Amino acid sequence: MEHLVTGSLLLMLAVVVSGWVGRALPVPVPLPLIQILLGVLVSVFTHEGLGLEPHVFFLFFLPPLLFLDGWRIPKDGLFKDSGTIVELALGLVVFSVVGIGYLVHWMIPAMPLAVAFALAAALSPTDPVAVAAITKRTPLPRRLVHILEGESLLNDATGLVCMRFAVAAVITGSFSAAAAAMNFLWLALGGIAIGVGTILLIQVCQDLIARRLGEEPGSKVLIGLLMPFAAYLAAEHLHASGILAAVAAGITMSYLEQSGRALPETRVRRAAVWDMVQFGLNGAMFVLLGEQLPMVGASAAGAMREAGTAEPAMLIAYILVVTLAMIALRFTWVWVSFRFTLFRRRRAGEPAPALGSRLLLATSFAGARGSITLAGIMTLPFLVDGAPFPGRDLAIFIAAGVVILSITLAGVFLPLLLKGLALPPEEGRQRVERRARHAAALAAMDAVERVQHDEHEITQGSVTWLEAAARVSADYRRRIEGIQKTGQEAEELRRAHAIERELRLAALRAERETYFRLGREGKVPDDLVRRLVAEIDHAETRLAAAIGH
């Protein structure tokens, strides 16, 4: 136990250090690559390796990451390009699993076909976090980014469910397409229903408690952290897909968030905590991969020598071939999918912008693999009927190599492919934001007017509600601080500040409700609503703290 605790602390320390190293390097290097290298250094101090049980690893890492992906993905882009996203997230996954599975089995006959399919299924999900670190400095079209985000959300679930079938085939030694199809329906529909139902039930309970006892931000943030595990475990207990349950729970949470029922302080704390969880879990997986890499590599090389299939140096060639094959398969599918989409738009009389080969290549390279692939492949069981799981270390080593190489290629080729590229015009996002801010400002001024005319006690002295309202509505100037007053002047100043704070709070709440309403009506993208609401939450939290709440 002490060894496990020490190793875990080293992992988290390496995640923290990776952020420092990434900022200190003179040239930009993808953060996952830094974390993998630091993991190799950690392996020097953890001689036995951490050796997490696969089911524990799966439970610890996947539910919160998938839940957060579903929560934060922009829903407008998800539904606008739903056809393209489904084609990539479902069709491309199956295409990749079949193509890469047979390719791996052909290259390495010693690896059973079912294991090769499990490896291909683990490799099929793309990683939005790994790509986001690269595309921060790369001008990808916003709509393409939304498509990639939607694809990564859905293909996480599709790929991992396919992997589940492949592992079951290894364990049982049989596979029935008809039984798998029926099982998939229950896994998918049951998982989605359980995920949605779990969040709705938790939300109802939270509302009842909040109405009776009030809302305590710390407890609500902690409940939020437990939500993905509740959805995942409930689905697994009923033999549905915990993966899809976690994704559905996150999407449901994003819609419930637009009700605006949580306190501003709760949303501020929750966003900070989830940012930390995302950074920590993603980083820990890459560091853990680096920590396991030397041991897994040695075991994979030994297995190849014993099988007499090839020299251990061929492992690098396998990784290169699989990575290039996945890029080629992705390019082929993307080209066919986009052509089909354009054809449908032309038949419907809709505008169909031309897509050049450079943009298609960029879309292919942007499908880098990352944390979900690692979480999936490292959950392969150690034993099958008391014997070692066939090809486990070899599959993990190839998957790790593909993750590293795909992130490296994306970091190198995406900027080159998109340099000087004439991107399709954006759809007026700044105009939408300006309209939202204008509507919120009008709502704030109306709220100030309403508060001004409510039945409040009019202060006696030089400052009245009318004067305070005029100051707030005019230009939101900062109140004057640090003025030394005494006696009656000090009392009037305190009352003036209290009035002004109350008016500002009313204005801020009106702004936030306007943003939520525009989001619910679909007039403002939900990621933009989230950012605008965060601005209001921070302002209200600071103002409430000044009042003493």
C-alpha positions in Angstrom: 0.0 0.0 0.0 2.8 2.4 0.9 4.4 1.7 -2.5 1.2 2.5 -4.3 0.6 5.7 -2.4 4.2 6.9 -3.0 4.0 6.1 -6.7 0.7 7.9 -7.0 2.1 11.0 -5.3 5.1 10.9 -7.7 2.6 10.7 -10.6 0.8 13.8 -9.5 4.1 15.6 -8.9 5.2 14.7 -12.4 1.9 16.2 -13.8 2.6 19.5 -12.0 6.2 19.6 -13.2 5.1 18.9 -16.8 3.2 22.1 -16.8 6.3 24.0 -15.7 8.5 22.3 -18.2 6.0 23.0 -21.0 6.0 26.7 -20.3 9.8 26.8 -19.9 10.7 25.2 -23.2 11.8 27.6 -25.9 9.8 25.7 -28.5 6.2 24.5 -28.1 6.1 20.7 -27.3 2.7 18.9 -26.8 2.2 18.5 -23.1 1.3 14.7 -23.4 4.8 14.0 -24.8 6.4 15.8 -21.8 4.3 13.9 -19.4 5.2 10.5 -21.0 8.9 11.4 -20.7 8.5 12.4 -17.1 6.7 9.1 -16.5 9.7 7.2 -17.8 11.8 9.1 -15.2 9.3 8.2 -12.5 9.8 4.5 -13.4 13.3 4.8 -12.1 11.9 5.5 -8.6 9.1 2.9 -8.8 11.0 -0.2 -9.5 8.1 -2.6 -9.3 5.6 -0.4 -11.2 2.3 0.8 -9.9 0.4 -2.1 -11.4 -3.2 -0.8 -11.1 -5.9 -3.4 -11.6 -7.5 -2.9 -15.0 -11.1 -2.5 -13.7 -9.9 -0.1 -11.0 -8.0 1.9 -13.7 -11.1 2.0 -15.9 -13.4 3.1 -13.1 -11.0 5.8 -11.7 -10.1 7.5 -15.0 -12.9 7.1 -17.6 -16.2 8.2 -16.0 -15.1 11.7 -15.0 -13.3 12.4 -18.3 -16.2 11.2 -20.4 -18.7 13.0 -18.2 -16.8 16.3 -18.5 -16.5 15.8 -22.3 -20.3 15.5 -22.5 -20.9 18.4 -20.2 -18.6 20.9 -21.9 -19.0 20.1 -25.6 -20.8 22.8 -27.6 -24.3 21.3 -28.3 -25.1 23.7 -31.1 -22.2 22.4 -33.2 -23.0 18.8 -32.1 -26.6 19.0 -33.5 -25.8 21.3 -36.5 -23.3 18.7 -38.0 -24.9 15.6 -36.4 -24.9 13.7 -39.7 -21.1 14.2 -40.3 -20.3 13.5 -36.6 -22.3 10.2 -36.6 -20.6 9.2 -39.8 -17.2 9.8 -38.2 -18.0 8.5 -34.7 -19.8 5.3 -35.8 -18.8 4.5 -39.4 -15.2 5.4 -39.1 -14.8 3.5 -35.8 -16.1 0.3 -37.3 -14.1 0.9 -40.5 -10.9 1.4 -38.4 -11.5 -1.6 -36.1 -11.9 -3.9 -39.0 -9.1 -2.5 -41.1 -6.5 -2.1 -38.4 -7.6 -5.4 -36.7 -6.9 -7.4 -39.8 -3.7 -5.5 -40.5 -2.3 -6.1 -37.0 -3.2 -9.8 -37.1 -1.5 -10.1 -40.6 1.6 -8.4 -39.4 1.8 -10.3 -36.1 0.2 -13.7 -36.5 1.1 -14.6 -32.9 -1.5 -12.0 -31.8 -5.0 -13.5 -31.9 -7.5 -11.8 -34.2 -9.8 -10.9 -31.3 -6.9 -9.2 -29.4 -6.0 -7.3 -32.6 -9.6 -6.1 -32.8 -9.4 -5.0 -29.2 -6.2 -3.1 -29.9 -7.9 -1.5 -33.0 -11.0 -0.6 -31.0 -8.9 1.1 -28.3 -7.0 3.0 -31.0 -10.2 4.2 -32.7 -11.2 7.0 -30.3 -9.7 10.4 -31.0 -8.6 12.7 -28.1 -9.9 16.2 -28.0 -7.5 17.2 -25.2 -4.4 16.1 -27.0 -5.5 17.9 -30.2 -6.7 21.0 -28.3 -3.1 21.5 -27.0 -1.9 21.6 -30.6 -4.7 23.5 -32.2 -4.5 26.4 -29.7 -1.8 27.9 -32.0 -3.3 26.5 -35.2 -6.2 28.3 -37.0 -8.6 25.5 -37.4 -12.1 26.6 -38.6 -14.5 26.7 -35.6 -17.0 24.4 -37.3 -14.3 21.8 -38.0 -13.3 22.0 -34.3 -16.9 21.4 -33.3 -17.0 18.4 -35.6 -13.8 17.0 -34.1 -15.1 17.6 -30.6 -18.4 15.9 -31.4 -16.7 13.0 -33.0 -14.3 12.5 -30.1 -17.3 12.5 -27.7 -19.2 9.8 -29.5 -16.3 7.6 -30.8 -15.0 7.3 -27.2 -18.1 5.4 -26.4 -18.3 3.5 -29.7 -14.6 2.5 -29.6 -14.6 1.3 -26.0 -17.9 -0.6 -26.5 -16.3 -2.4 -29.5 -13.3 -3.1 -27.4 -15.6 -4.7 -24.7 -17.0 -7.1 -27.3 -13.5 -8.0 -28.5 -12.2 -8.7 -25.0 -15.3 -10.8 -24.3 -14.5 -12.8 -27.5 -11.0 -13.5 -26.2 -12.3 -14.6 -22.8 -15.1 -16.8 -24.1 -13.5 -17.9 -27.3 -16.6 -17.2 -29.3 -18.4 -14.3 -31.0 -22.0 -14.1 -32.4 -22.9 -11.1 -34.6 -26.6 -11.4 -33.8 -26.1 -11.7 -30.1 -23.6 -8.8 -30.2 -26.1 -6.6 -32.1 -28.8 -7.2 -29.5 -26.3 -6.8 -26.7 -25.2 -3.5 -28.3 -28.7 -2.2 -28.4 -29.2 -2.8 -24.7 -25.7 -1.4 -23.9 -26.4 1.8 -25.8 -30.1 2.5 -25.0 -29.8 1.2 -21.4 -26.6 3.1 -20.8 -28.0 6.4 -22.2 -31.3 6.0 -20.2 -29.5 5.2 -17.0 -27.1 8.1 -17.4 -29.9 10.6 -18.0 -32.1 9.1 -15.2 -29.3 9.1 -12.7 -28.6 12.8 -13.2 -32.3 13.8 -13.1 -32.8 11.9 -9.9 -29.8 13.4 -8.2 -30.9 16.9 -9.4 -34.4 16.4 -7.9 -32.9 15.3 -4.6 -30.5 18.3 -4.6 -33.4 20.7 -5.3 -35.4 19.3 -2.4 -32.5 19.5 0.0 -31.6 23.1 -1.1 -35.2 24.3 -0.7 -35.4 22.9 2.9 -31.8 23.5 4.1 -30.2 25.9 1.6 -27.4 25.3 -0.8 -23.9 24.6 0.5 -21.4 25.1 -2.4 -18.8 22.6 -1.2 -21.3 19.8 -0.9 -22.8 20.5 -4.3 -19.3 20.4 -5.9 -18.5 17.1 -4.2 -21.8 15.6 -5.4 -21.0 16.8 -8.9 -17.7 14.9 -8.7 -19.6 11.7 -7.7 -22.2 12.0 -10.4 -20.2 10.3 -13.2 -19.3 7.4 -10.9 -22.9 7.0 -9.9 -24.1 6.9 -13.5 -21.3 4.5 -14.5 -21.7 2.1 -11.6 -25.5 2.0 -12.0 -25.3 1.2 -15.7 -22.6 -1.5 -15.1 -24.7 -3.0 -12.3 -27.6 -3.4 -14.8 -25.2 -4.8 -17.5 -25.6 -1.7 -19.7 -22.8 0.6 -20.9 -21.3 2.6 -18.1 -19.3 4.5 -20.8 -22.4 5.7 -22.5 -24.1 6.4 -19.2 -21.2 8.7 -18.2 -21.4 10.6 -21.6 -25.2 10.9 -21.4 -24.9 12.1 -17.8 -22.6 14.8 -18.9 -24.8 16.0 -21.7 -27.8 16.0 -19.4 -25.9 18.0 -16.8 -25.1 20.6 -19.5 -28.8 21.2 -20.1 -29.7 21.3 -16.4 -26.9 23.9 -16.0 -28.9 26.3 -18.2 -31.6 26.4 -15.7 -29.3 28.7 -13.6 -30.5 27.2 -10.3 -27.0 26.8 -8.8 -25.5 29.6 -6.8 -22.8 31.7 -8.5 -20.3 30.6 -5.9 -21.1 26.9 -6.6 -20.5 27.4 -10.4 -17.2 29.2 -9.8 -15.9 26.5 -7.4 -17.2 23.7 -9.6 -15.5 25.1 -12.8 -12.2 25.4 -10.9 -12.4 21.9 -9.4 -13.3 20.2 -12.8 -10.5 22.1 -14.5 -8.1 20.6 -11.9 -9.7 17.1 -12.3 -9.3 17.2 -16.1 -5.7 18.4 -16.0 -4.8 15.9 -13.3 -6.5 12.8 -14.7 -5.3 13.4 -18.3 -1.8 14.1 -17.1 -1.7 11.2 -14.7 -2.7 8.8 -17.6 0.2 10.0 -19.8 2.6 9.9 -16.9 1.4 6.4 -15.9 2.0 5.3 -19.5 5.5 6.6 -19.4 6.0 4.9 -16.0 4.8 1.5 -17.5 6.5 1.9 -20.8 10.0 0.5 -20.0 8.5 -2.6 -18.4 5.8 -3.1 -21.0 8.4 -2.6 -23.8 10.7 -5.2 -22.4 7.9 -7.7 -21.9 6.6 -7.1 -25.5 10.1 -7.6 -27.0 10.6 -10.8 -24.9 7.2 -12.1 -26.1 8.2 -11.5 -29.7 11.5 -13.3 -29.2 9.8 -16.3 -27.7 7.3 -16.4 -30.5 10.1 -16.1 -33.1 7.9 -13.9 -35.3 10.3 -11.0 -35.7 13.1 -9.0 -34.2 12.1 -6.8 -31.3 13.2 -3.8 -33.4 10.3 -4.5 -35.6 8.1 -3.1 -32.9 8.9 0.4 -34.0 8.0 -0.6 -37.6 4.7 -2.0 -36.4 3.9 1.3 -34.6 4.8 3.3 -37.7 2.7 1.1 -40.0 -0.4 1.1 -37.7 -0.2 4.9 -37.3 0.1 5.6 -41.0 -2.6 3.1 -41.7 -5.0 4.8 -39.3 -4.3 8.2 -40.9 -4.9 6.7 -44.4 -8.1 5.1 -43.3 -9.3 8.3 -41.7 -8.4 10.3 -44.8 -10.4 7.9 -47.0 -13.4 7.9 -44.7 -13.3 11.7 -44.2 -13.1 12.3 -48.0 -16.0 9.9 -48.7 -18.1 11.3 -45.8 -17.6 15.0 -46.7 -18.3 14.3 -50.4 -21.5 12.5 -49.4 -22.5 15.5 -47.2 -21.8 18.0 -49.9 -23.8 15.9 -52.4 -26.8 15.9 -50.0 -26.5 19.7 -49.6 -26.4 20.3 -53.3 -29.5 18.1 -53.9 -31.3 20.0 -51.1 -30.3 23.4 -52.7 -28.1 24.4 -49.8 -24.7 26.1 -50.2 -21.9 23.6 -50.3 -18.5 25.1 -49.8 -15.5 23.5 -51.5 -13.1 21.5 -49.2 -9.5 21.4 -50.3 -7.1 18.5 -49.9 -5.1 20.5 -47.3 -8.2 20.8 -45.0 -9.0 17.1 -45.5 -5.4 16.2 -44.6 -5.6 18.5 -41.6 -8.8 16.7 -40.5 -7.0 13.4 -40.8 -3.9 14.4 -38.8 -6.1 16.1 -36.2 -7.4 12.7 -35.1 -4.6 12.2 -32.6 -5.0 9.4 -30.0 -4.6 10.1 -26.3 -6.0 9.5 -22.9 -9.1 7.5 -23.9 -6.9 5.1 -25.9 -4.6 4.7 -22.9 -7.5 4.2 -20.5 -9.0 1.6 -22.7 -5.9 -0.5 -23.6 -4.6 -0.5 -20.1 -7.8 -2.2 -18.9 -7.0 -5.4 -20.8 -7.2 -8.2 -18.2 -4.0 -9.7 -16.9 -5.3 -13.3 -17.0 -7.8 -15.4 -19.0 -8.7 -18.7 -17.2 -5.6 -18.5 -15.1 -3.3 -18.0 -18.1 -1.8 -14.6 -19.2 -4.0 -12.6 -21.5 -2.5 -13.2 -25.0 -0.5 -10.3 -26.4 -1.5 -7.9 -23.6 1.9 -6.2 -23.3 2.5 -6.1 -27.0 -0.9 -4.5 -27.6 -0.2 -1.9 -24.8 3.2 -1.1 -26.3 1.8 -0.6 -29.8 -1.0 1.6 -28.5 1.4 3.7 -26.6 3.6 4.1 -29.6 0.7 5.1 -31.8 -0.4 7.7 -29.2 3.1 9.2 -29.1 3.5 9.2 -32.8 0.1 10.5 -33.7 0.4 13.4 -31.3 3.9 14.2 -32.7 2.7 14.1 -36.3 -0.3 16.3 -35.4 2.0 18.8 -33.8 4.4 18.9 -36.8 2.0 18.7 -39.7 -1.1 20.6 -38.6 0.7 24.0 -38.5 2.3 23.3 -41.9 -0.9 22.2 -43.5 -2.9 25.2 -42.2 -0.2 27.8 -42.7 -1.6 30.5 -45.1 -4.7 28.4 -45.7 -7.9 30.5 -46.6 -10.3 29.2 -44.1 -14.1 29.2 -44.6 -15.8 32.3 -43.2 -17.0 32.1 -39.6 -20.7 32.5 -38.8 -20.7 35.7 -37.0 -19.8 34.5 -33.5 -18.7 37.9 -32.4 -22.0 39.4 -33.7 -23.9 36.8 -31.6 -21.8 37.7 -28.5 -22.4 41.5 -29.1 -26.2 40.9 -29.3 -26.2 38.8 -26.2 -24.3 41.4 -24.2 -26.6 44.1 -25.5 -29.7 42.1 -24.4 -28.1 41.4 -21.0 -27.3 45.1 -20.5 -30.9 46.1 -21.3 -32.2 43.5 -18.9 -29.8 44.8 -16.2 -31.1 48.3 -16.6 -34.6 47.1 -16.4 -33.8 45.2 -13.2 -32.2 48.4 -11.7 -35.4 50.3 -12.5 -37.6 47.6 -10.9 -35.4 47.5 -7.7 -35.5 51.3 -7.6 -39.3 51.4 -7.5 -39.8 48.5 -5.1 -40.9 49.2 -1.6 -37.6 49.8 -0.1 -36.9 52.2 2.8 -35.6 55.4 1.3 -32.4 56.5 2.9 -32.4 59.8 4.8 -29.7 62.1 3.7 -27.9 63.2 0.6 -27.9 59.8 -1.1 -31.2 58.3 -2.4 -32.2 55.2 -4.4 -32.7 57.4 -7.4 -29.1 58.7 -7.3 -27.6 55.3 -6.8 -29.7 53.8 -9.6 -28.5 56.6 -11.9 -24.8 55.8 -11.1 -25.3 52.0 -11.8 -27.3 52.4 -15.0 -25.1 55.1 -16.5 -21.7 53.4 -16.8 -21.2 50.8 -14.1 -18.4 52.8 -12.5 -16.4 51.4 -9.7 -17.5 52.7 -6.4 -15.0 55.0 -4.6 -13.0 53.2 -2.0 -10.6 54.3 0.7 -12.3 57.7 1.5 -12.0 58.5 5.1 -15.3 59.7 6.6 -16.6 60.1 10.1 -19.9 60.5 11.9 -23.0 61.0 9.8 -21.1 61.2 6.6 -19.6 57.7 7.2 -23.1 56.3 7.9 -24.5 57.8 4.7 -21.6 56.5 2.7 -22.1 52.9 4.1 -25.8 53.1 3.2 -24.9 54.4 -0.2 -22.5 51.5 -0.8 -25.1 49.0 0.4 -27.7 50.4 -2.0 -25.3 50.4 -4.9 -24.3 46.8 -4.2 -27.9 45.7 -4.1 -28.6 47.4 -7.4 -25.5 45.9 -9.0 -26.5 42.4 -7.7 -29.9 42.8 -9.3 -28.3 44.0 -12.6 -25.9 41.0 -12.6 -28.6 38.5 -11.9 -30.7 40.0 -14.7 -27.7 39.7 -17.1 -27.1 36.1 -16.1 -30.8 35.1 -16.6 -30.8 36.7 -20.0 -27.7 34.7 -21.0 -29.3 31.5 -19.8 -32.6 32.3 -21.6 -30.8 33.0 -24.9 -28.9 29.7 -24.5 -32.2 27.7 -23.8 -33.7 29.3 -26.8 -30.8 28.3 -29.0 -29.9 31.9 -29.9 -26.4 31.8 -28.3 -24.0 28.8 -28.3 -23.8 27.0 -25.0 -20.0 27.3 -24.7 -20.4 31.1 -25.2 -23.2 31.1 -22.6 -20.9 29.3 -20.2 -18.2 31.9 -20.7 -20.5 34.9 -20.3 -22.2 33.4 -17.2 -18.8 32.7 -15.7 -18.0 36.5 -16.0 -21.2 37.3 -14.1 -20.6 34.6 -11.5 -17.1 35.9 -10.7 -18.4 39.5 -10.5 -21.3 38.5 -8.2 -19.1 36.3 -6.0 -16.7 39.2 -5.5 -19.6 41.6 -4.8 -21.3 39.2 -2.4 -18.0 38.7 -0.5 -17.7 42.4 -0.1 -21.1 42.5 1.4 -20.1 39.8 3.8 -22.3 36.9 2.5 
